[in-house]
Amino acid sequence: MGNTSKKLAAKCTLLTKDEQKHVAATFRAASKNSERIREDDLIVSGKVDAVSLEKFWGPQIDPRLAQYLTNFLFGSGQEKSPSVDFNRFAELYVYNVRGTVDERMMVTYNSLGKDYNEEIELPYQLLREYCESIASTYIKILKSSSSKRAQTWISKGFRGRACHVQALGEAVAASIGGDMDSAQHHCTANQLSSWLQQNTLLKQLAELVFVNLYGINKKQGDESPTPMPTLPSLLPLPEGLESMPDYPAFIDLSHIVWLNSHIPQKYQHKWRFLFSSHIHGESFSTMAGRIIDQGPSILIIEDNSGYIFGGFAPEAWSLGPNFGGTEDSFLFTVAPKMRVYPATTYNDHYQYMNHHTKTLPNGLLMGGQFNFGGIWVNADPFGEGSSAESCSTYRGYKRLSREPSFRIRSLEVWGVGDKPVIDKDSDEREVSVLDTNPEAKAILELAGRTRHSEGIREPPPL
């Protein structure tokens, strides 16, 4: 058996030495120790045989993706081959994991049953289903993973439901035409090429899927969804959920993957649970106290119509009369559709939070102007919000909530990345500011973060 692996590996120079043994082992399992995989090993009467697939790919693969992969391996139509050799099997892995744009285009065309020809347009619906099958397979891999990271999210109610997985696939495909909400029917080769170069989420999903399907560097007890240590996980490590036995999840595993892929990579490894209106109460003071000085964060809101949306704040929240943030800020929706609206740099109205002032609005704002914000959360009474029809701060913006004014059904804030270390000197300078703003100081006291000139008292653990 060892000699067979060496002979197989020697046939494909595209693989690294370490990859050769893993791909050869997967090929051996699929081919039943022969030098070719027969279509009958994968397909029975033209339909995917889930029982056969479980022998070497497990229950993780979406049946549609299995069909697309057999299209690539065996071909379609009159040129269909009854079997495939090791080279072709290895190419499927290499092209998806680190292929050039031309190689990835060939994989896409062939998988969808088309010859790679720049004159041929791909039906958009077919491309969308292809993206959905990759997203679905990735979520299946997460759900069947033994990693503590994945299982913590899942155990707290982040299920990876089919409707949200479908929305994730739709969002990945929708960017191919430029305007994500315009009707699309066909995709040209030029559009596909540009899309494959720019769509980093699709590339990451494909890499993670094929690394898992081919068992590359698989290790027992691996903590990430992918066994490849060189690839960052799209699923962050959750911190602060373990002590929440009745955590009321209102977003999905697919939503986390979508949002995490859009924040700066240096923050993607961890999400820190900071505030929930269900757990900590409907109090603006409590929310403010729990999110101040916590570094970059994601605000997520569900309105009373079931629309879910929010914003990424790239700087720590603070109370005051001025706007903060940077052009890394963006607004988003995750239900009913997944969309992201990046900064235009037209203005710097990225994040604002104030309370107990008489001359300025009291509440939280992301984008736009006072009374016309992309997101406005009222301080008093808490639970009321609004989303403007237009917002020049963010590109492509469309109203986030179903209605311009809404009631908040759920509101959460997550810190992203590691918790920032507070510099003592800068903290002491802030004391004088707090002394002139007793309302702000009271908010900090409510959250257990009172500052003293001789040092800092840390907040109670979440």
FENJO-V355790 format. One record per residue. N is the residue number from 1. PSI is psi in radians with two decimals (none if undefined). NEAR is the number of other C-alpha atoms within 8 Angstrom. Layout:
N:PSI:NEAR ; N:PSI:NEAR
This chain:
1:-0.67:5 ; 2:-0.70:5 ; 3:-0.66:6 ; 4:-0.73:8 ; 5:-0.75:12 ; 6:-0.70:9 ; 7:-0.72:8 ; 8:-0.81:11 ; 9:-0.61:13 ; 10:-0.29:7 ; 11:-0.19:8 ; 12:1.85:10 ; 13:-0.09:7 ; 14:-0.36:7 ; 15:2.54:11 ; 16:2.91:7 ; 17:-0.70:6 ; 18:-0.66:8 ; 19:-0.59:10 ; 20:-0.79:10 ; 21:-0.63:11 ; 22:-0.78:12 ; 23:-0.67:13 ; 24:-0.68:12 ; 25:-0.71:9 ; 26:-0.73:11 ; 27:-0.73:12 ; 28:-0.74:12 ; 29:-0.69:10 ; 30:-0.61:11 ; 31:-0.02:12 ; 32:0.82:7 ; 33:0.42:10 ; 34:-3.11:7 ; 35:0.02:9 ; 36:2.60:9 ; 37:2.20:13 ; 38:2.60:10 ; 39:-0.58:12 ; 40:-0.36:7 ; 41:-0.36:10 ; 42:-0.62:11 ; 43:2.38:10 ; 44:2.05:9 ; 45:0.67:4 ; 46:0.02:5 ; 47:2.63:6 ; 48:2.27:10 ; 49:1.73:9 ; 50:-0.55:8 ; 51:-0.77:6 ; 52:-0.70:9 ; 53:-0.62:11 ; 54:-0.32:9 ; 55:-0.51:9 ; 56:-0.25:9 ; 57:-0.06:10 ; 58:-3.08:8 ; 59:0.10:8 ; 60:-0.51:10 ; 61:2.36:13 ; 62:2.34:11 ; 63:-0.59:9 ; 64:-0.72:8 ; 65:-0.66:12 ; 66:-0.69:10 ; 67:-0.73:9 ; 68:-0.66:12 ; 69:-0.63:9 ; 70:-0.52:12 ; 71:-0.74:13 ; 72:-0.77:13 ; 73:-0.77:10 ; 74:-0.20:12 ; 75:-3.10:12 ; 76:2.87:8 ; 77:-2.55:5 ; 78:-0.42:4 ; 79:0.25:6 ; 80:2.37:8 ; 81:2.51:8 ; 82:-0.27:8 ; 83:2.94:9 ; 84:2.54:13 ; 85:3.11:9 ; 86:-0.67:13 ; 87:-0.87:8 ; 88:-0.69:9 ; 89:-0.72:11 ; 90:-0.63:12 ; 91:-0.67:9 ; 92:-0.73:11 ; 93:-0.91:11 ; 94:-0.79:11 ; 95:-0.61:12 ; 96:-0.55:13 ; 97:-0.71:12 ; 98:0.52:7 ; 99:2.77:10 ; 100:2.99:7 ; 101:-0.73:9 ; 102:-0.71:8 ; 103:-0.69:9 ; 104:-0.57:12 ; 105:-0.74:12 ; 106:-0.76:10 ; 107:-0.77:12 ; 108:-0.88:8 ; 109:-0.91:12 ; 110:-0.69:13 ; 111:-0.54:12 ; 112:0.21:12 ; 113:0.41:11 ; 114:2.60:7 ; 115:2.53:7 ; 116:1.78:9 ; 117:2.16:6 ; 118:-0.25:8 ; 119:-0.25:6 ; 120:2.26:8 ; 121:2.47:9 ; 122:2.35:10 ; 123:2.27:9 ; 124:-0.68:10 ; 125:-0.66:7 ; 126:-0.72:9 ; 127:-0.68:11 ; 128:-0.75:12 ; 129:-0.59:9 ; 130:-0.79:12 ; 131:-0.70:13 ; 132:-0.67:13 ; 133:-0.62:13 ; 134:-0.79:14 ; 135:-0.74:13 ; 136:-0.73:14 ; 137:-0.70:13 ; 138:-0.79:12 ; 139:-0.67:12 ; 140:-0.70:12 ; 141:-0.76:13 ; 142:-0.81:9 ; 143:-0.49:10 ; 144:-0.03:7 ; 145:2.59:9 ; 146:0.07:9 ; 147:2.49:11 ; 148:-0.63:7 ; 149:-0.94:12 ; 150:-0.75:14 ; 151:-0.48:11 ; 152:-0.82:11 ; 153:-0.86:11 ; 154:-0.73:11 ; 155:-0.35:7 ; 156:0.16:12 ; 157:0.08:10 ; 158:1.65:12 ; 159:-0.45:7 ; 160:0.88:11 ; 161:2.61:8 ; 162:-0.71:7 ; 163:-0.60:6 ; 164:-0.60:11 ; 165:-0.73:14 ; 166:-0.72:11 ; 167:-0.60:10 ; 168:-0.79:14 ; 169:-0.70:16 ; 170:-0.72:11 ; 171:-0.66:12 ; 172:-0.74:11 ; 173:-0.56:10 ; 174:-0.44:12 ; 175:-0.08:11 ; 176:-0.42:11 ; 177:0.09:10 ; 178:-1.35:6 ; 179:1.95:7 ; 180:-0.31:9 ; 181:0.13:5 ; 182:2.60:6 ; 183:2.34:4 ; 184:2.46:7 ; 185:-0.68:7 ; 186:2.79:8 ; 187:2.18:13 ; 188:2.89:11 ; 189:-0.66:11 ; 190:-0.71:7 ; 191:-0.74:10 ; 192:-0.75:11 ; 193:-0.83:11 ; 194:-0.72:9 ; 195:-0.76:10 ; 196:-0.55:13 ; 197:-0.62:8 ; 198:-0.44:6 ; 199:1.55:10 ; 200:-0.52:8 ; 201:-0.77:8 ; 202:-0.76:10 ; 203:-0.76:11 ; 204:-0.76:9 ; 205:-0.79:11 ; 206:-0.76:11 ; 207:-0.88:11 ; 208:-0.68:13 ; 209:-0.86:12 ; 210:-0.51:11 ; 211:-0.69:14 ; 212:-0.77:12 ; 213:-0.58:8 ; 214:0.01:11 ; 215:0.56:11 ; 216:2.20:11 ; 217:0.51:9 ; 218:2.27:9 ; 219:2.59:6 ; 220:2.40:4 ; 221:0.28:6 ; 222:2.37:10 ; 223:-0.19:8 ; 224:2.78:9 ; 225:-0.48:13 ; 226:2.48:10 ; 227:-0.06:13 ; 228:1.92:9 ; 229:-0.33:6 ; 230:-0.22:4 ; 231:2.22:7 ; 232:2.56:6 ; 233:2.45:10 ; 234:-0.28:9 ; 235:2.06:12 ; 236:2.81:11 ; 237:2.17:8 ; 238:2.36:12 ; 239:2.23:9 ; 240:-0.05:10 ; 241:-0.37:10 ; 242:-0.59:7 ; 243:0.21:6 ; 244:1.52:7 ; 245:-0.51:6 ; 246:0.77:5 ; 247:2.22:9 ; 248:1.41:7 ; 249:2.29:8 ; 250:-0.02:7 ; 251:3.07:8 ; 252:2.84:13 ; 253:-0.69:13 ; 254:-0.62:11 ; 255:-0.72:12 ; 256:-0.77:10 ; 257:-0.80:10 ; 258:-0.86:10 ; 259:-0.75:8 ; 260:-0.52:11 ; 261:-0.29:10 ; 262:-0.26:6 ; 263:2.77:10 ; 264:2.44:7 ; 265:-0.55:7 ; 266:-0.20:6 ; 267:-0.03:10 ; 268:-0.26:16 ; 269:-0.32:13 ; 270:2.43:12 ; 271:2.30:13 ; 272:2.09:11 ; 273:2.11:12 ; 274:-0.81:12 ; 275:2.47:13 ; 276:2.27:12 ; 277:-0.44:12 ; 278:-0.63:9 ; 279:-0.78:7 ; 280:-0.08:10 ; 281:2.80:8 ; 282:1.38:8 ; 283:2.11:10 ; 284:-0.67:10 ; 285:-0.77:10 ; 286:-0.79:12 ; 287:-0.84:12 ; 288:-0.78:11 ; 289:-0.56:14 ; 290:-0.29:10 ; 291:-0.21:13 ; 292:2.41:11 ; 293:0.39:9 ; 294:0.20:12 ; 295:-2.91:13 ; 296:2.59:13 ; 297:2.87:14 ; 298:2.18:12 ; 299:2.23:12 ; 300:2.24:11 ; 301:2.41:12 ; 302:2.17:14 ; 303:3.10:14 ; 304:-0.03:9 ; 305:0.03:6 ; 306:0.05:7 ; 307:2.40:14 ; 308:2.23:14 ; 309:3.10:14 ; 310:-2.74:13 ; 311:2.70:12 ; 312:2.12:12 ; 313:1.91:15 ; 314:-0.20:11 ; 315:2.78:10 ; 316:2.49:12 ; 317:2.55:14 ; 318:2.68:8 ; 319:2.33:11 ; 320:3.05:7 ; 321:-0.03:8 ; 322:2.72:5 ; 323:2.63:9 ; 324:-2.92:10 ; 325:3.08:13 ; 326:3.11:9 ; 327:-0.03:11 ; 328:-0.20:10 ; 329:2.57:13 ; 330:2.74:13 ; 331:2.83:13 ; 332:2.84:12 ; 333:2.60:14 ; 334:-0.26:11 ; 335:2.33:9 ; 336:-0.29:7 ; 337:2.76:8 ; 338:2.00:13 ; 339:2.60:8 ; 340:2.39:8 ; 341:1.78:11 ; 342:2.95:12 ; 343:2.51:12 ; 344:-0.35:10 ; 345:0.19:8 ; 346:-0.65:7 ; 347:3.03:7 ; 348:0.62:11 ; 349:1.07:13 ; 350:-0.76:15 ; 351:2.41:13 ; 352:2.38:17 ; 353:2.22:13 ; 354:2.77:13 ; 355:2.54:12 ; 356:0.72:6 ; 357:2.69:8 ; 358:-0.41:5 ; 359:-0.25:4 ; 360:2.72:7 ; 361:2.51:9 ; 362:2.02:12 ; 363:-2.89:14 ; 364:2.31:13 ; 365:2.42:14 ; 366:1.89:13 ; 367:2.59:14 ; 368:-2.64:11 ; 369:2.88:7 ; 370:2.36:7 ; 371:-0.10:5 ; 372:0.85:10 ; 373:2.68:15 ; 374:-0.78:16 ; 375:2.22:14 ; 376:2.18:13 ; 377:2.06:12 ; 378:2.45:12 ; 379:-0.72:12 ; 380:1.94:7 ; 381:2.44:6 ; 382:2.52:10 ; 383:-0.15:10 ; 384:2.50:11 ; 385:3.05:12 ; 386:2.78:14 ; 387:2.13:15 ; 388:2.80:11 ; 389:-0.55:7 ; 390:2.71:9 ; 391:1.88:13 ; 392:-0.17:11 ; 393:-0.45:14 ; 394:2.39:14 ; 395:2.34:9 ; 396:0.17:6 ; 397:2.40:9 ; 398:2.64:7 ; 399:2.35:11 ; 400:-0.70:12 ; 401:2.88:13 ; 402:-0.75:9 ; 403:2.70:7 ; 404:-0.71:10 ; 405:2.49:9 ; 406:2.82:12 ; 407:2.46:9 ; 408:2.09:12 ; 409:-0.72:9 ; 410:2.51:11 ; 411:2.28:13 ; 412:2.68:11 ; 413:2.28:13 ; 414:2.25:12 ; 415:2.52:15 ; 416:2.52:15 ; 417:-3.02:12 ; 418:2.63:6 ; 419:2.28:8 ; 420:2.55:7 ; 421:2.17:4 ; 422:2.19:7 ; 423:2.23:6 ; 424:-0.74:8 ; 425:-0.80:6 ; 426:-0.54:8 ; 427:-0.66:10 ; 428:-0.59:12 ; 429:-0.54:8 ; 430:-0.41:8 ; 431:-0.75:11 ; 432:-0.57:8 ; 433:-0.73:8 ; 434:-0.60:10 ; 435:-0.47:8 ; 436:-0.05:6 ; 437:1.36:8 ; 438:-0.52:8 ; 439:-0.77:8 ; 440:-0.68:10 ; 441:-0.66:11 ; 442:-0.66:8 ; 443:-0.75:12 ; 444:-0.63:12 ; 445:-0.67:10 ; 446:-0.61:10 ; 447:0.05:10 ; 448:0.54:11 ; 449:0.61:12 ; 450:2.31:9 ; 451:2.56:9 ; 452:2.60:9 ; 453:-0.41:7 ; 454:-0.07:5 ; 455:-2.80:8 ; 456:2.32:10 ; 457:2.08:9 ; 458:2.66:6 ; 459:2.75:7 ; 460:2.64:5 ; 461:2.56:3 ; 462:none:6
